[in-house]
Amino acid sequence: MAVQVAKFLDVAEGLQPNQFTVGSKDRIDSISDLDDTYKQLMDRPIACVMAVIGGDGRPNLTPMWFDYEGDKVLVNVASHRKKTDWIRNNPQITLLLMNPENMYHWMSIKVTVEREIIEDDPAEGGRVTDQLNRIWQKYSPDGGDTYGLRDPSFEERRVLFECKVDKIATFGQP
């Protein structure tokens, strides 16, 4: 897995010629090789913005939790939502993670869905639930061990999309 990382010239050290343009393009073998300056954005409980192409052909943006496992980005969504079908129809997703303390420190990740696991799958459905509970604990540490936001009006089911990382863009310093 080789991933291109475009490093934008930023303003963390002051103004510079060609700021806000790509300064270098590097390749990493794994997202674990990503510079800690940006990897921390993936590890902290920072909401990301997910972009998918909606039914009208325009980008649909959704704030959500971010998770990854090894070199795969994990997107866990409710099966009944429109964005679930939009992802199935166009399995390219872009995620933006922005440091809430510094908007000039961010990372954009472009991914492609490789695999879909439904929560009702008899063999792997438990993984969907376990991942949801794990990410719930990351983002709601006082909320208990079990995901607490399922729609109470029906038996909400979840879908886990496993995604390979295609490209990363980075900007700024913490």
C-alpha positions in Angstrom: 0.0 0.0 0.0 1.7 3.2 -1.1 -0.1 6.4 -0.4 0.7 9.8 -1.8 0.9 12.6 0.8 0.7 16.1 -0.5 2.2 18.5 2.0 0.9 22.1 1.6 3.1 25.0 2.4 1.6 26.5 5.5 1.8 29.7 7.5 2.9 28.1 10.8 6.4 29.6 10.5 5.1 32.9 9.0 4.4 34.1 5.5 6.3 32.5 2.6 6.2 32.5 -1.2 3.6 30.2 -2.7 2.0 29.5 0.7 -1.2 27.4 0.5 0.2 25.4 -2.5 1.6 21.9 -2.4 5.2 22.1 -1.3 6.1 18.4 -1.7 4.5 15.1 -2.6 5.9 12.1 -0.7 4.9 8.5 -0.5 4.3 6.4 2.6 3.9 2.7 2.8 1.4 2.8 5.6 -0.7 5.4 7.4 1.3 4.4 10.5 4.3 6.1 8.7 2.4 9.4 8.7 4.1 12.2 10.5 2.9 12.4 14.2 1.9 16.1 13.5 -1.0 14.7 11.4 -1.4 11.2 12.9 -2.5 12.8 16.1 -5.5 14.2 14.3 -6.6 10.6 13.6 -6.0 9.5 17.2 -7.7 12.3 19.0 -11.5 12.5 19.4 -11.8 15.1 16.7 -15.0 15.2 14.6 -14.2 14.9 10.9 -16.3 16.0 8.0 -17.2 13.3 5.5 -17.9 14.2 1.9 -19.8 11.8 -0.4 -21.6 12.5 -3.6 -25.3 12.9 -2.9 -28.3 11.9 -5.0 -28.4 15.2 -6.8 -24.7 14.9 -7.9 -23.4 17.5 -5.4 -21.1 16.8 -2.4 -22.9 16.0 0.8 -21.0 16.9 3.9 -21.6 15.2 7.3 -19.8 15.8 10.6 -19.0 12.4 12.1 -16.5 10.4 14.2 -13.3 9.2 12.7 -11.8 5.7 13.1 -9.2 3.6 11.5 -7.7 0.2 12.0 -4.3 -0.6 10.6 -4.3 0.9 7.1 -8.0 0.9 6.7 -10.3 3.9 7.5 -13.6 2.7 9.0 -16.9 4.5 8.3 -19.8 3.2 10.4 -23.2 4.6 9.4 -26.8 3.7 10.1 -28.2 1.5 7.3 -31.4 3.5 6.8 -29.7 6.8 6.0 -29.5 8.2 2.5 -25.7 8.6 2.8 -25.4 4.8 3.1 -26.8 4.4 -0.4 -24.8 7.3 -1.7 -21.6 5.5 -0.5 -22.7 2.3 -2.1 -23.5 4.1 -5.4 -20.2 6.0 -5.4 -17.7 4.4 -3.0 -15.2 7.3 -3.0 -15.2 9.3 0.2 -13.2 12.3 1.4 -12.6 13.0 5.1 -11.4 16.3 6.6 -9.9 16.3 10.1 -9.3 19.8 11.4 -7.6 20.6 14.7 -10.3 22.4 16.8 -7.6 24.6 18.4 -6.0 25.6 15.1 -7.9 25.7 11.8 -4.5 26.0 10.0 -3.7 22.4 11.1 -5.6 19.8 9.1 -5.5 16.7 7.1 -7.7 15.5 4.2 -7.9 11.8 3.4 -9.3 10.4 0.2 -10.5 6.8 0.5 -12.3 4.1 -1.5 -14.6 1.6 0.0 -13.1 -1.9 -0.4 -15.6 -3.8 1.8 -19.0 -3.5 3.4 -20.1 -5.4 6.5 -23.6 -5.2 7.8 -24.4 -5.6 11.5 -26.8 -8.4 10.8 -24.2 -10.6 9.1 -24.0 -13.8 11.1 -20.3 -14.2 10.7 -18.9 -10.6 11.0 -21.8 -8.5 12.2 -20.4 -8.5 15.7 -17.4 -6.6 14.4 -19.7 -3.7 13.3 -21.2 -3.5 16.8 -17.8 -3.8 18.5 -16.3 -1.0 16.4 -19.3 1.2 17.0 -19.0 0.7 20.8 -15.2 1.3 20.6 -15.6 4.6 18.8 -18.4 5.6 21.1 -16.0 5.2 24.0 -13.4 7.4 22.2 -15.8 10.2 21.6 -18.1 9.8 24.6 -15.8 8.5 27.4 -18.4 9.1 30.1 -21.2 7.5 28.1 -20.6 3.9 29.1 -19.4 0.9 27.1 -22.3 0.6 24.6 -23.2 3.1 21.8 -26.0 5.2 23.2 -27.4 7.0 20.2 -29.4 4.4 18.3 -32.8 5.6 17.2 -35.3 4.3 19.8 -38.2 4.3 17.3 -37.1 1.2 15.5 -34.3 -1.4 15.5 -31.5 0.7 14.0 -28.9 -1.4 12.2 -25.4 -0.3 11.2 -23.1 -0.7 8.2 -19.3 -0.7 8.4 -17.4 0.4 5.3 -13.7 -0.6 5.3 -11.8 1.8 3.1 -8.3 1.9 1.6 -6.5 5.2 1.7 -5.8 6.6 -1.7 -4.3 10.1 -1.0 -3.6 12.3 1.9 -3.1 16.1 2.0 -1.6 17.8 5.1 -1.4 21.4 6.3 0.0 23.2 9.2 1.3 22.6 12.7 -0.6 22.0 16.0 
